[in-house]
């Protein structure tokens, strides 16, 4: 058991270290992306495809929806329904009947 805990801690430390490196790499990549998009925008190359070695780069726009929140649901229901009690009942039904699961995990913290 003691060895398992030590090994778990070693792996947890390694994961933290790698995640920090990944975050640094993402920041650098995003910086390059911003510079590239600035150049693309300035030179009207929005629909361009660039070949680099065996790879192609295409500049695309993607639509990303925000997560559905209770606040959004309430506002959407207010646009469709006028009875506040019905709105509250629907929200309560969604809250109490949404799927959940129990996950066993180990949490690490410092005092």
MOSULZI-V67546 format. One record per residue. N is the residue number from 1. RES is the residue in one letter. SS is DSSP state (helix for helix, strand for strand, loop for the rest). BURIAL is # if it has 9 or more other ideal C-beta (glycine too) atoms within 8 Angstrom, else .. D_CENTER is the distance of its C-alpha to the mean C-alpha in Angstrom with 1 decimal. Layout:
n=N res=RES ss=SS burial=BURIAL d_center=D_CENTER
n=N res=RES ss=SS burial=BURIAL d_center=D_CENTER
This chain:
n=1 res=X ss=loop burial=. d_center=35.1
n=2 res=X ss=helix burial=. d_center=35.3
n=3 res=X ss=helix burial=. d_center=34.5
n=4 res=X ss=helix burial=. d_center=31.4
n=5 res=X ss=helix burial=. d_center=30.2
n=6 res=X ss=helix burial=. d_center=31.0
n=7 res=X ss=helix burial=. d_center=29.3
n=8 res=X ss=helix burial=# d_center=26.2
n=9 res=X ss=helix burial=# d_center=26.2
n=10 res=X ss=helix burial=. d_center=26.8
n=11 res=X ss=helix burial=. d_center=23.9
n=12 res=X ss=helix burial=# d_center=21.6
n=13 res=X ss=helix burial=. d_center=23.0
n=14 res=X ss=helix burial=. d_center=22.5
n=15 res=X ss=helix burial=. d_center=18.8
n=16 res=X ss=helix burial=. d_center=18.4
n=17 res=X ss=helix burial=. d_center=20.4
n=18 res=X ss=helix burial=. d_center=18.6
n=19 res=X ss=helix burial=. d_center=15.1
n=20 res=X ss=helix burial=. d_center=16.8
n=21 res=X ss=helix burial=. d_center=18.3
n=22 res=X ss=helix burial=. d_center=15.1
n=23 res=X ss=helix burial=. d_center=13.6
n=24 res=X ss=helix burial=. d_center=17.0
n=25 res=X ss=helix burial=. d_center=17.0
n=26 res=X ss=helix burial=. d_center=13.6
n=27 res=X ss=helix burial=. d_center=15.3
n=28 res=X ss=helix burial=. d_center=18.4
n=29 res=X ss=helix burial=. d_center=16.9
n=30 res=X ss=helix burial=. d_center=15.2
n=31 res=X ss=helix burial=. d_center=18.7
n=32 res=X ss=helix burial=. d_center=20.4
n=33 res=X ss=helix burial=. d_center=18.3
n=34 res=X ss=helix burial=. d_center=19.2
n=35 res=X ss=helix burial=. d_center=22.8
n=36 res=X ss=helix burial=. d_center=22.9
n=37 res=X ss=helix burial=# d_center=21.6
n=38 res=X ss=helix burial=. d_center=24.2
n=39 res=X ss=helix burial=# d_center=26.8
n=40 res=X ss=helix burial=# d_center=25.8
n=41 res=X ss=helix burial=. d_center=26.0
n=42 res=X ss=helix burial=. d_center=29.2
n=43 res=X ss=loop burial=. d_center=30.9
n=44 res=X ss=loop burial=. d_center=29.8
n=45 res=X ss=loop burial=. d_center=28.3
n=46 res=X ss=loop burial=. d_center=25.3
n=47 res=X ss=loop burial=. d_center=26.4
n=48 res=X ss=loop burial=. d_center=27.6
n=49 res=X ss=strand burial=. d_center=27.0
n=50 res=X ss=strand burial=. d_center=27.9
n=51 res=X ss=strand burial=. d_center=29.3
n=52 res=X ss=strand burial=. d_center=28.9
n=53 res=X ss=loop burial=. d_center=30.8
n=54 res=X ss=loop burial=. d_center=29.7
n=55 res=X ss=strand burial=. d_center=26.4
n=56 res=X ss=strand burial=. d_center=25.6
n=57 res=X ss=strand burial=. d_center=23.2
n=58 res=X ss=strand burial=. d_center=22.5
n=59 res=X ss=loop burial=# d_center=21.0
n=60 res=X ss=loop burial=. d_center=19.0
n=61 res=X ss=loop burial=. d_center=17.3
n=62 res=X ss=loop burial=. d_center=14.6
n=63 res=X ss=loop burial=. d_center=14.0
n=64 res=X ss=loop burial=. d_center=10.6
n=65 res=X ss=loop burial=. d_center=11.3
n=66 res=X ss=loop burial=. d_center=10.1
n=67 res=X ss=loop burial=. d_center=9.9
n=68 res=X ss=loop burial=. d_center=13.5
n=69 res=X ss=loop burial=. d_center=14.8
n=70 res=X ss=helix burial=. d_center=18.3
n=71 res=X ss=helix burial=. d_center=19.3
n=72 res=X ss=helix burial=# d_center=18.5
n=73 res=X ss=helix burial=# d_center=20.4
n=74 res=X ss=helix burial=# d_center=23.3
n=75 res=X ss=helix burial=. d_center=23.6
n=76 res=X ss=helix burial=. d_center=23.5
n=77 res=X ss=helix burial=# d_center=26.0
n=78 res=X ss=helix burial=. d_center=28.2
n=79 res=X ss=helix burial=. d_center=28.4
n=80 res=X ss=helix burial=. d_center=29.7
n=81 res=X ss=loop burial=. d_center=31.7
n=82 res=X ss=loop burial=. d_center=34.2
n=83 res=X ss=loop burial=. d_center=34.8
n=84 res=X ss=helix burial=. d_center=32.8
n=85 res=X ss=helix burial=. d_center=33.8
n=86 res=X ss=helix burial=# d_center=32.4
n=87 res=X ss=helix burial=# d_center=29.0
n=88 res=X ss=helix burial=. d_center=29.0
n=89 res=X ss=helix burial=. d_center=30.1
n=90 res=X ss=helix burial=# d_center=27.4
n=91 res=X ss=helix burial=# d_center=24.6
n=92 res=X ss=helix burial=. d_center=26.4
n=93 res=X ss=helix burial=. d_center=26.7
n=94 res=X ss=helix burial=# d_center=23.0
n=95 res=X ss=helix burial=. d_center=22.2
n=96 res=X ss=helix burial=. d_center=25.0
n=97 res=X ss=helix burial=. d_center=24.5
n=98 res=X ss=loop burial=. d_center=20.8
n=99 res=X ss=loop burial=. d_center=20.3
n=100 res=X ss=loop burial=. d_center=19.6
n=101 res=X ss=loop burial=. d_center=20.4
n=102 res=X ss=loop burial=. d_center=21.7
n=103 res=X ss=loop burial=. d_center=20.2
n=104 res=X ss=loop burial=. d_center=22.5
n=105 res=X ss=loop burial=. d_center=21.1
n=106 res=X ss=loop burial=. d_center=22.5
n=107 res=X ss=loop burial=. d_center=21.2
n=108 res=X ss=loop burial=. d_center=22.5
n=109 res=X ss=loop burial=. d_center=23.5
n=110 res=X ss=loop burial=. d_center=26.2
n=111 res=X ss=loop burial=. d_center=29.0
